[in-house]
Amino acid sequence: MPLPFKKERPSLPNNKVCAEHRLRCLEKRLKKDDQYHKDYVAFMEDIIARDDAEKVPESELINQTTWYIPHHGVYHPQKLGKIRVVFDCSAKFQKTSLNEHLLTGPDLTNTLVGVLCRFRKGQVAIMCDVERMFHQFHVAPRDQDYLRFLCWERGNMEAPPSVFRMKVHLFGAALSPGCTNFGLKHLAAEGEGKFSEATVKFIQRNFYVDDGLTSLDSEEEAIKLV
């Protein structure tokens, strides 16, 4: 999916200096906390290995329409040691930020009350989640240079940082919840006629963002749905 800009694709100022400043601040914390450094590097190496991010080729570094996004790591309060790198799309440079140019779209999230009430109807419960949901939806190639970031390859802070870009929707962008909710419901709609009505309805109505909850009257029905 493309980035949903409010107007035409904007020509933003070169904010690389801002990203470099934030990276120096991040470097100080990484050097103070060995575990944070280890977890951070593992996360970054993972998104590169999964092809969620890529190093920008030398020939494309001079592209004019770009934006650099600072990033930092946040630990999950209920999952010890699980870090998530958040991209700060609200970071401002010359009185503007990437988020200011993006539409958030309509709120397509199913109501939590509705999901929970439907979950209580049957005898056999099913729970699931979409792993790394935002990263399951790719950004159109022509928009990926708005999602550049600086990072050390293999966590080597002795070497100069390299320029990378995200290829997927990311944590920290105002548009990501709307795009991914739309994408999930769109895929379910495309499945109409190919898959059972129960399957399509489950994806469309019984997910709260990336968490799916439903219940059925028998184990046989539950197994079939799964």
VOBA-705463 format. One record per residue (C-alpha): residue number from 0; x, z, y; chain. Coordinates in pm, 1 decimal. Each point is the difference from the previous one (the first is absolute). Layout:
<sites>
<site NUM, <X, Z, Y>, "A">
...
</sites>
This chain:
<sites>
<site 0, <0.0, 0.0, 0.0>, "A">
<site 1, <122.2, -63.8, 354.2>, "A">
<site 2, <49.4, 282.0, 250.6>, "A">
<site 3, <-330.3, 22.1, 193.0>, "A">
<site 4, <118.4, -31.4, 358.0>, "A">
<site 5, <-242.2, 66.5, 285.2>, "A">
<site 6, <95.5, -329.8, 164.5>, "A">
<site 7, <251.5, -270.2, -82.1>, "A">
<site 8, <317.1, 103.5, -183.0>, "A">
<site 9, <178.1, 199.6, 274.0>, "A">
<site 10, <347.3, -63.3, 136.1>, "A">
<site 11, <141.9, 352.0, -4.3>, "A">
<site 12, <318.0, 124.3, 169.9>, "A">
<site 13, <313.4, 39.9, -210.9>, "A">
<site 14, <-19.7, 366.3, -98.9>, "A">
<site 15, <295.5, 6.2, -238.1>, "A">
<site 16, <177.8, 253.5, 222.7>, "A">
<site 17, <-293.0, 241.2, -46.6>, "A">
<site 18, <16.3, -38.3, -378.6>, "A">
<site 19, <376.9, 60.6, 9.9>, "A">
<site 20, <-49.1, 323.3, 197.2>, "A">
<site 21, <-259.4, 127.3, -247.3>, "A">
<site 22, <226.3, -94.9, -290.4>, "A">
<site 23, <281.7, 211.8, 147.8>, "A">
<site 24, <-240.8, 294.9, 16.9>, "A">
<site 25, <-97.2, -61.8, -363.1>, "A">
<site 26, <367.3, -21.0, -96.6>, "A">
<site 27, <61.4, 353.3, 130.5>, "A">
<site 28, <-273.5, 141.3, -221.9>, "A">
<site 29, <112.8, -199.9, -302.5>, "A">
<site 30, <352.3, 137.7, 37.3>, "A">
<site 31, <-126.8, 357.6, 28.9>, "A">
<site 32, <-229.0, -11.2, -305.5>, "A">
<site 33, <142.5, -149.4, -321.0>, "A">
<site 34, <-332.7, 9.4, -186.7>, "A">
<site 35, <-183.4, -168.4, 287.4>, "A">
<site 36, <270.7, -267.1, 5.7>, "A">
<site 37, <-24.7, -54.7, -375.1>, "A">
<site 38, <-381.3, -26.5, 3.9>, "A">
<site 39, <2.6, -225.6, 305.9>, "A">
<site 40, <248.0, -243.7, -151.1>, "A">
<site 41, <-194.5, -5.0, -329.2>, "A">
<site 42, <-323.0, -87.1, 184.1>, "A">
<site 43, <162.4, -278.8, 200.0>, "A">
<site 44, <176.8, -144.0, -304.4>, "A">
<site 45, <-330.2, 4.5, -186.8>, "A">
<site 46, <-195.3, -201.0, 260.2>, "A">
<site 47, <282.4, -254.3, 13.7>, "A">
<site 48, <15.1, -24.5, -380.6>, "A">
<site 49, <-378.5, -50.7, -12.3>, "A">
<site 50, <32.0, -279.4, 261.7>, "A">
<site 51, <-216.9, 194.8, 246.4>, "A">
<site 52, <286.4, -42.0, 247.7>, "A">
<site 53, <284.4, -247.1, 31.2>, "A">
<site 54, <323.5, -37.9, 190.3>, "A">
<site 55, <-42.0, -251.5, 283.1>, "A">
<site 56, <222.9, -305.6, -62.7>, "A">
<site 57, <279.3, -59.9, 252.2>, "A">
<site 58, <-160.2, -327.9, 107.0>, "A">
<site 59, <-321.5, 180.6, 100.1>, "A">
<site 60, <149.8, 289.4, 195.3>, "A">
<site 61, <-33.7, -202.6, 320.2>, "A">
<site 62, <-376.8, -45.7, -40.5>, "A">
<site 63, <-166.9, 66.0, 335.0>, "A">
<site 64, <-328.6, 158.6, -107.9>, "A">
<site 65, <115.0, 333.0, -142.8>, "A">
<site 66, <-59.1, 374.5, 19.3>, "A">
<site 67, <205.7, 282.8, -147.1>, "A">
<site 68, <-182.9, 302.0, -141.0>, "A">
<site 69, <164.1, 345.8, -16.9>, "A">
<site 70, <-60.1, 196.4, -319.0>, "A">
<site 71, <25.2, 353.6, -134.5>, "A">
<site 72, <-69.7, 180.3, -326.0>, "A">
<site 73, <-288.7, 238.4, -67.8>, "A">
<site 74, <-33.4, 218.0, -308.5>, "A">
<site 75, <-338.4, 34.5, -169.1>, "A">
<site 76, <-109.1, 363.2, 52.9>, "A">
<site 77, <-144.3, 26.1, -351.5>, "A">
<site 78, <258.8, -206.4, -187.1>, "A">
<site 79, <341.8, 159.1, 20.4>, "A">
<site 80, <278.7, -250.4, 44.5>, "A">
<site 81, <-228.5, -300.1, 54.7>, "A">
<site 82, <99.5, -172.4, 322.4>, "A">
<site 83, <-176.7, -279.4, 183.3>, "A">
<site 84, <170.4, -199.2, 271.6>, "A">
<site 85, <-237.7, -48.1, 292.3>, "A">
<site 86, <48.9, -284.0, 247.3>, "A">
<site 87, <-71.1, 102.4, 358.2>, "A">
<site 88, <-200.8, -294.9, 130.4>, "A">
<site 89, <-106.3, 213.1, 300.2>, "A">
<site 90, <358.9, 24.3, 127.5>, "A">
<site 91, <8.2, -138.0, 354.9>, "A">
<site 92, <257.6, -217.1, 171.4>, "A">
<site 93, <-49.0, -128.9, 355.1>, "A">
<site 94, <-349.5, 156.0, 3.2>, "A">
<site 95, <-126.8, -179.3, -310.8>, "A">
<site 96, <-14.5, 53.4, -377.0>, "A">
<site 97, <-96.6, -210.6, -300.3>, "A">
<site 98, <-315.3, 205.4, -63.3>, "A">
<site 99, <-124.8, -77.8, 351.2>, "A">
<site 100, <-20.5, -369.0, -90.0>, "A">
<site 101, <-178.8, 46.9, -333.0>, "A">
<site 102, <-368.3, 22.2, -84.1>, "A">
<site 103, <-92.8, 282.3, -235.3>, "A">
<site 104, <-311.0, -182.5, -120.7>, "A">
<site 105, <-330.8, 161.6, -98.3>, "A">
<site 106, <-3.0, 321.0, -201.9>, "A">
<site 107, <-53.6, -130.2, -353.9>, "A">
<site 108, <68.8, 333.2, -170.7>, "A">
<site 109, <-283.9, 113.5, -225.2>, "A">
<site 110, <-145.5, 332.9, 106.4>, "A">
<site 111, <154.7, 288.6, -190.3>, "A">
<site 112, <-340.9, 165.2, -49.1>, "A">
<site 113, <-138.4, -318.6, -155.4>, "A">
<site 114, <296.2, -39.8, -234.7>, "A">
<site 115, <-22.3, 364.1, -111.9>, "A">
<site 116, <-377.5, -6.8, -49.7>, "A">
<site 117, <19.6, -314.2, -215.5>, "A">
<site 118, <288.7, 157.9, -190.3>, "A">
<site 119, <-230.9, 285.1, -113.5>, "A">
<site 120, <-271.3, -221.7, -150.6>, "A">
<site 121, <140.5, -70.8, -348.7>, "A">
<site 122, <131.5, 206.0, -290.7>, "A">
<site 123, <346.6, -156.3, -38.5>, "A">
<site 124, <234.1, 5.4, 299.8>, "A">
<site 125, <268.8, -251.4, 93.1>, "A">
<site 126, <264.6, 47.3, 269.1>, "A">
<site 127, <270.6, -244.8, 102.0>, "A">
<site 128, <200.5, -111.6, 300.6>, "A">
<site 129, <164.7, -316.5, 130.0>, "A">
<site 130, <374.3, 58.5, -7.0>, "A">
<site 131, <164.0, -52.6, 342.2>, "A">
<site 132, <-316.5, -167.6, 125.6>, "A">
<site 133, <126.8, -125.9, 335.2>, "A">
<site 134, <294.8, -163.7, -173.7>, "A">
<site 135, <-229.4, -195.9, -233.9>, "A">
<site 136, <-102.2, -231.2, 285.5>, "A">
<site 137, <253.1, -245.4, 139.5>, "A">
<site 138, <39.8, -96.4, 364.0>, "A">
<site 139, <-8.2, -370.9, 83.6>, "A">
<site 140, <365.3, -123.7, 13.7>, "A">
<site 141, <-23.3, -115.7, 362.2>, "A">
<site 142, <-85.8, 357.1, 111.1>, "A">
<site 143, <265.2, 185.4, -199.8>, "A">
<site 144, <258.8, -4.9, 281.1>, "A">
<site 145, <-224.7, 238.5, 194.0>, "A">
<site 146, <79.2, 248.2, -278.1>, "A">
<site 147, <378.6, 8.5, 22.2>, "A">
<site 148, <194.7, 321.0, -45.3>, "A">
<site 149, <361.2, 115.0, -15.8>, "A">
<site 150, <137.5, 163.5, -310.5>, "A">
<site 151, <329.7, 60.3, -177.3>, "A">
<site 152, <43.0, -193.5, -320.7>, "A">
<site 153, <14.5, 235.8, -298.0>, "A">
<site 154, <-2.1, 291.6, 244.0>, "A">
<site 155, <359.9, -58.4, 109.9>, "A">
<site 156, <7.2, 144.3, 351.0>, "A">
<site 157, <367.7, -90.7, 40.2>, "A">
<site 158, <-100.8, -367.4, 24.6>, "A">
<site 159, <-202.2, -154.5, 286.3>, "A">
<site 160, <-376.0, -5.9, -65.3>, "A">
<site 161, <-156.5, -328.7, -111.8>, "A">
<site 162, <-320.8, -163.0, 123.5>, "A">
<site 163, <-289.4, 6.1, -245.2>, "A">
<site 164, <-368.2, -90.2, 30.4>, "A">
<site 165, <-305.8, 121.2, -183.9>, "A">
<site 166, <-198.2, -260.1, -192.8>, "A">
<site 167, <-299.5, 225.1, -62.4>, "A">
<site 168, <-237.4, 211.2, 204.9>, "A">
<site 169, <159.0, 332.1, 76.4>, "A">
<site 170, <-58.9, 368.9, 55.7>, "A">
<site 171, <-12.7, 65.9, 373.3>, "A">
<site 172, <-172.6, -317.8, 120.9>, "A">
<site 173, <-345.0, 31.6, 157.9>, "A">
<site 174, <-122.0, -306.7, -186.4>, "A">
<site 175, <96.3, 101.5, -355.5>, "A">
<site 176, <-309.5, 201.9, -102.5>, "A">
<site 177, <-237.1, -271.3, 123.3>, "A">
<site 178, <195.7, -286.4, -157.0>, "A">
<site 179, <42.6, 166.2, -337.6>, "A">
<site 180, <-361.4, 120.3, -20.9>, "A">
<site 181, <-112.4, -352.8, 86.3>, "A">
<site 182, <239.9, -143.0, -257.5>, "A">
<site 183, <-125.0, 226.2, -279.8>, "A">
<site 184, <-365.7, -81.5, 68.8>, "A">
<site 185, <81.2, -370.7, 36.9>, "A">
<site 186, <168.1, -5.5, -340.5>, "A">
<site 187, <-302.5, 173.7, -151.7>, "A">
<site 188, <-233.0, -258.6, 156.3>, "A">
<site 189, <216.0, -280.2, -141.5>, "A">
<site 190, <-52.3, 155.9, -343.6>, "A">
<site 191, <-377.9, -41.4, 13.3>, "A">
<site 192, <-104.0, -221.1, -290.7>, "A">
<site 193, <338.4, 45.3, -170.5>, "A">
<site 194, <-23.2, 370.7, -75.6>, "A">
<site 195, <-287.2, 237.0, -71.8>, "A">
<site 196, <-225.4, 116.2, 280.8>, "A">
<site 197, <106.2, 358.1, -76.1>, "A">
<site 198, <365.2, -90.8, 59.8>, "A">
<site 199, <-67.4, -169.7, 333.0>, "A">
<site 200, <-227.7, 281.6, 117.9>, "A">
<site 201, <255.7, 264.2, -98.8>, "A">
<site 202, <273.3, -161.5, 213.1>, "A">
<site 203, <-230.5, -65.2, 295.2>, "A">
<site 204, <-188.1, 330.7, 15.2>, "A">
<site 205, <192.3, 268.6, -186.9>, "A">
<site 206, <341.0, -9.1, 163.1>, "A">
<site 207, <91.4, 231.7, 284.9>, "A">
<site 208, <295.8, -191.2, 143.6>, "A">
<site 209, <229.3, -13.2, -307.9>, "A">
<site 210, <-174.9, 260.5, -216.5>, "A">
<site 211, <-264.2, -116.0, -247.4>, "A">
<site 212, <-264.3, 239.6, -133.7>, "A">
<site 213, <-292.9, -84.9, -223.8>, "A">
<site 214, <-193.9, 129.5, -296.4>, "A">
<site 215, <-203.0, -158.7, -278.7>, "A">
<site 216, <-250.8, 115.2, -258.9>, "A">
<site 217, <215.6, -55.0, -311.5>, "A">
<site 218, <360.3, -19.4, -111.4>, "A">
<site 219, <-57.0, -358.1, -116.8>, "A">
<site 220, <-107.5, -110.1, 349.2>, "A">
<site 221, <291.8, 183.0, 156.8>, "A">
<site 222, <254.1, -160.0, -234.5>, "A">
<site 223, <-148.8, -344.7, 63.6>, "A">
<site 224, <19.8, 47.6, 377.5>, "A">
<site 225, <359.3, 119.1, -15.3>, "A">
</sites>
